[in-house]
Amino acid sequence: MKVELVTNLKRQATKILADLHLTKEPVLITEHGQPSAYLVDVQDYEFMQRRLELLEGLSRGERAVLEGKTYSQSEAREKMRKWLK
C-alpha cells in the first residue's frame, strides 16, 4: 500500500489521484506521522460497500435463525406473495 503525507496530497493531488486510478492501490494518508485516511478508487469503494451490505444481510439472517425467527416455506411463500403485489 502506498503511503503519502497530507502535505504531499495538498501539493500533488492530481498526480496521486492519477496513480490511484492507474494502479487501483489504496493510498494511506498520514498527518503528523499518524494514519489519517485512505484514498480508494470509486469503483473499489462501491464494491466494498456492496460486499458489506451483503455481509450485514447474512449476519441478520444468521441472528434470526439463532433466535428462532424463521418461517416455514409456505409461510415465506405467502409473505413474498403479499410483498410482491
N, C-alpha and C positions, 0 to 999 in steps of 0.2 A: 504494500500500500504506500502510496506517495504521501509525504508529509510536507505541508507548507506553513510558513509563518503568516499570521494575519496581515502583516505589513506587506509581504510578497503578494498576497491576494489583492490588496488595495492597489498595488503598483502594476501587477501583471494579470489582472483578472481575465482579459481576453485570451492570453496565451494559456493560462491554467485551464480555462474552460475548453479551449480548443484541444488541449492534450486529453482532458477528461472525456470529451466526445470521441476522440480517436482511440484511446486505449480502453475506455469503459471501466477504468480502475478508479475506485473511490479515492478521494483526497481528504486527508485528515488536516484540519486547520487548527493550529495551536496559537494560544495567546499566553504570553509570559511563561513559555515552556510547558504549558498545560493543554491537554486536548480541549478544544472548544466546540468544534462542529465537523460534520462530514459533508463533503460535496459529492453528490452522486448524480449520475445521468438520469434524466427524467424517466426514460423507459425502464431502467433498473428500479427506480423508486416505485413506479406504478406496479411493476411486477411484485416487488416486496410487499406492497400494500395488499394486493390481491391474495398473495400467499398467506399473509397474516389474517385476513378476513376468513379464508378457508380454515385455517387452524383454529380460529376462535369458534367457528361453527362446529367443528369436530369436537372441540372441548365442551361446548354446550350440550352436544349430543351425548357424549360420554357421561357428563354430570347427570343428565336426565335419566339415563339407563341406571346409573348407580342409585339414584333417588327413586327409582321405580315409576318415573313419569313417562311411561311409554303407552302406545296404543297397539291394539291388535291390527292385523292387516285390514280387516273390514272396517274398523273404526277409522283408521288412517285414510282409507279409500273414501269413506263418507265425508270426512273433513276436507279432503282435497277436492271432492266434487263440489261442495258448497263454496270453497275458496275460489275455484276456477270459474264459477258462474259470473 
